[in-house]
Every structure is written in C-alpha cells, then in structure tokens.
Amino acid sequence: MAMASLARRKVITLSRNLCNSNDGLKYSYYAVSRNFSSSSGSEENDVVIIGGGPGGYVAAIKAAQLGLKTTCIEKRGTLGGTCLNVGCIPSKALLHSSHMYHEAKHSFANHGVKVSNVEVDLPAMLAQKDKSVFNLTKGIEGLFKKNKVTYVKGSGKFISPSEVSVDTIEGGSTVVKGKNIIIATGSDVKSLPGITIDEKKIVSSTGALSLSEIPKKLVVVGAGYIGLEMGSVWNRLGSEVIVVEFGPDIVPTMDGEIRKQFQRSLEKQKMKFMLKTKVVGVDSSGAGVKLTLEPSAGGEQTTLEADVVLVSAGRNPYTAGLDLDKIGVNTDKIGRIPVNEKFATNVPGVFAIGDVIPGPMLAHKAEEDGVACVEFIAGKEGHVDYDMVPGVVYTHPEVAYVGKSEEQVKALGIEYRVGKFPFLANSRAKAIDDAEGLVKILAEKESDKILGVHIMSPNAGELIHEAAIAMTYGASSEDIARTCHAHPTMSEALKEAAMATYDKPIHI
C-alpha cells in the first residue's frame, strides 16, 4: 500500500510538471539550445552556485541536467569541498588502512594467516589517502565537463542578488551573473575559546589527517563523529587516545542504549573517555601540549599532557567574505541562513543549501538539498525528508541509524515496541569472527510502522539503507520480517530484529 501510494504521488508530480508554467517551457528550451555551445562565467547564467562541495557540485550537475546554464564557483581550486578534500573521504581512507593494520596485528593469526614484523609505513598510508582524494576530485571535474558546467576557480562575493565578483586563484577577477544564485559554502571547524589551532601540535580534523608521525599520546576534545573516527585511526596505529567531552555522553544524537554499547566497544579498544569535562587552559610552549581541565559544572582543576591535541568540537556555517549583508540576506545568531521550503532566502533569486542552513551538517544531506533546490528553480517539485537522513559513525564497529531514538519516541509520548537482535546470533558475523553489536528497531505499537532503526556492527553504514528505504515507504516491521533475505548475510540480523519487533525472532 505504501509503495503504491508513493508511486501515485510521483505520477501526480509528473503530470503537474508536464503542465507547468511558461517558465518550465522556457527551461526546456534552454536544454535544446545551449548544450552544444561553450559558456562563459561572465555571461548570464540560469544558476550560479557558490561552493563546489557535495551540495554545490551536485546542484551544479543536476541543474545542467535539467537544461539550465550553470556556473559553479569554488575557491579551493579542487572540487568536492571539505568532505572530499579534508573530511569524509580522506578520513575513510585512513580508517580503512588503519583497520587493515590492526587486523594484521590482532586477527590474522586466528584465521590461519601468519605474518611477522608488521609495521606502519605512515608516508605510504598518507600517500594512498592523497591519491584517492586526487582521483575523486578530478572525477568531479570530468563530470562538470560532461554536463557542460562552467567551473570558475576563485573566491566569490555578492555585488548584487544577481552578480558575484570572483577573485580567481590565478590572481585576476571576474563577475559571474545569474538569474538564481545558490549559496553552498559549507562549514568550517568550530574553534574553542583560548585554543589556537596551529595544525601541528593543536590540530583540527584537517591536521589530524596529515600528522607526520604517530603521536605517543593524542587528546581529542569532543566526542562526536569526527573526534571518534580520527581517534580510532591513531589509536589503531599505536597512539594512546584520551577523549575529553564537555557533555555527559558521546555522540548525543545516538540512541542511548546503542551509545552505551558503542562506548564500551571503544573502551575495549583502549580508548579512554573523560566525560563532563571542559578544557579551561592550553599551554603549547613546550615540546608537547599541556591542557588544564575541570569538571563541566566547575570544580577542582587537573592537568593533562599530550603530544598532539585534536580539537573536534563541531562545525560552524561558513559564510565569511560573501558580503551577505550588502544584499540583505538574513542570518541567525550562529551564522546559518534561514530558508523556506524551496531553499529560498529572504532575498529573491538567492538560495542556500547544505551546512549553511539549519539541519544536520552531513554531506549526503547537502546533496539532497542541492538536487531539490535546483528542481524547484527549474519549476519542478523537490523534496528532502530530514527525518530520513541516516547518520553513520565509521569506526569499527560502525554505528548507523535512521529515524528516531528511543528517547525521542518516549518524549513524543508514542506507544511503541522494541525489537533487538545481536550479531552474536548471526551466522555470517560468527563465520567471519566479527560479531560485535546489534540491530534495534522501534515501531509504533498499534500500526507497527517503523519509527527508528539503529545498527552497531561491521558495515552498519551499508546495512542502514534497507531501513531507510523501508521507512521512506512507511513500512512496518512485519514488512521487513516477511521479506526474504539471502543467507548467510549480515542483513539477516535486520530481518530478525524486525521479527522480534512484531513477533519473535527465530535464531535467539
């Protein structure tokens, strides 16, 4: 029923688009008339995007595919934004490489693979990371050429709601004109009072991706996604890692039960945690760094020394230098740009997507914003369901979730059922000797509609998408439970958890 309902909605949307306004016909004309001609940033564009990160470059490609003359401005000189250049992609490369090293040292022997003198070649590991980033950034440039997106390398700022002045990285300047301008400038590292990041001894996530040597002791300030992932990398490579967190919990958006198991797992890997603790002083004048700490609520101060300190206390929207005030674009107290349901700002013709607007600061969310925004500009219907944006922590085991946590369901006063299934009872997990974690499903008691799914396991970030699709179509736990899953697979744990939600599992 749910699938049929969504299909009907798509047919209605398609019919509406076929009968759209003259603007829609005008954009269709552009698709025919311009794709075989070269374009210049100085000519008027249908769409100009400031920022070439996941939101910006995806918006640019989608706009071009919809027949809109498009220019993308990116000051870094390489496309992909923070995510591809100094975030999601390089961190996953190091997470994988460090996991391989850890497996070779600690797990290979159990599988009958004997190795000796396993060593870390850090320069080679970093080079592999850099190679993957280079190839992917060049891949996006290829997609721009394929889709006839004009790429301007430089830093842009508004002259008017339809004009952007660009200081190019070659040292020149140009003006890019557009009927619609999308702000997709992303976010930057959030600094903490009294802490100066030098990217040597006191580093952001960017510096943590390129340390020249493995620190004996690493202190991570902030127990969110980024801090735990980078802490895991250096922990596996031999660093003593201590995580200092102001709040009472790690990853506060995570379901409480899963969070506790996750923290225990990291502690078994010898990561240490100091919760409800704040940094009140930093001294980096010596060979290392000396931190002064005290309880978050106040109290006796203590000191903690480290070779390197990673500041990972979140991110702020990046709009500096855009001259938003000159054209009257509103921002809130932390610099985010309020937008309506079509991503339009308070200034006609100016839009914003991704990390610069309210919502989760995630690359995949920014991509969805970008597609929906240009669909609206093209006279079509765009949509992003922010309740269905998955979150993933790419440690080992990974933690992935979509929908509501048990705490959120309780706060809403919804009567619900919970189904759980441990990977210790999953045959594939046992066969590969990697069975830590569980699947947890929350469903409305009366209707059995799935409200949230939480997975802690190897490759949880891949497993979560079955749940995301099911929830998008309004599925019940019984729908998943009655869907045949291949055996033996890790995915069977999701099926069994669904069985446990509406009835009883088989294998426990």
Disulfide bonds with the S-S distance in Angstrom:
Cys83-Cys88 2.42
